[in-house]
Amino acid sequence: MFTETLQPRFSETDALGHINNTVFATWFESGRQGVFRIFTPDLDVKRWTLIIASIHINYHAQTHYNAPVELRTWISRIGSSSFDIYQEAWQNGQKCASGTAVMVKFDYTQQRASKLTTIEQAALNSHLLPTP
């Protein structure tokens, strides 16, 4: 599992006084940095090999400005050229949001998906979501 703790910014709150629901997509992207480094260790976008195919977010509780948020990131599925990243946002011991992003290894030159290498699969496998 990858973890990251962030402090919500005042600008991320909405008129209802909690963190706006649109912020979680950006927070979860930040939490995927460790996964990105598996494919592009220096994060050089000229050698980037990933695209996002879908994002799904569930909201479980309100999240507020005044306390840190811990992002937890796992791999929940590994295919031949794509994989799922499952993430959770926790604040004050409570799960506030969870989501899944489907990522595809992509060859920008040929404009198509490409196979994950055995090294990439092994690296992703080391961060698998535990089964209950």
N, C-alpha and C positions, 0 to 999 in steps of 0.2 A: 504494500500500500504506500502511496505517496501522500504526504500531508503538507499542508501550508496553512498558516494562521495569518489572517488579515484583519485589519481594523476598518470597519465600515466608515465611509466618509459621509459627512453631513450632506453633501450633494447627492448621495444615493438614496436619501429618504424621499418619501412622497407626501402628499397632502394629508394622508391618514396617519403619518408619524412613524411609519415602519419602512424598512428597505423595500424599494420598488421591485416588483417581480421581474422586470427586465434586466436587473443587475445580475441575477444569478447566471445568466448565459455568459456574461463577461467574467464573473468570478470563476465559474467552472472552466472556462478556457485557460485562465491563469493556473488553475490546479492541474492542467494537462501538460505543463512544461516538462515534467520528468518523462512523460511518455514521448513527447516530441524529441527529447534528447536521445532516445533510443535510435531514432531514425536519422537525426541531424544533430550530432553532439554539440556543435557550435551554434546551432540555430540559424545558420546562414540560409536565408530565404532563396538564394540562387541555387541551392542544392536541395530544396524542400521536396519531400516525397509523399506528403499526406494531403488528403482533402477530407472535408467533413460531409457525410451523406445525410445525416439527420441528427436532430437534437430533440430530446423529450425531457421535460422538467415537471416534477410533481412538487407541490407545496404542502408542507405538513404543519407549519406553525409560523407565526409572525416573527420577523427578524428585525432587530432594532439597532439604532446608531450607537448606543452606549456600551457595547461589549464586543470583544473579539469574536471572530467566526473562524472555525476550523474547517478546512476543506479536506475531505478524504477521497482518495482516488484509487480505484482498482480496475483491473481488466476483467470483464465478465464473460467475454466470448472471443475466441480466436478462430478465424476462418482462413482460407487460403490467401486472400488478398485484402480482407477487411477484419476489423475487430471492434468490439464494443468497450467503451470506457464508462464504468458506473461511478457516480460521484455522489457525495453527501455533503451538506453544509450543516454544521452544528454550532449552536450558540447556547451558552449557559446549560450545557448538558442535555440539550434537546435537539433532535433532528428537525431542522427547519425546512430543508428542501433536499430532493434527490433527483438525479437525472442520468440519462444515458445518451452518450454521443456515439454514433457509428462513424468510424474512421476508415478510410480506404487508402491503401498504398497506391500511389498514382504516378504514372510515367507521363510527365507533361510534354515530352517530345512526341510521343506516340498518341497522346490523349486517350489513354485507357488505363485500367487497373493493372497492377503488376503483382506478382506473387511475393508474399512475405518470405524472407530467407529463413533458414533454420536458426540462425543466430538471432534474428528479430523475434521469431516465435518463442525462442527460449527466454529472451529478455522479457517479453510480454508475459510469458507463463510464470515468471518469478513474482509477478504482481497480481496474480489471480485472486478474485473475490472468494473468500472462504465459503464453502457450502455449509448450510446449517445442519 
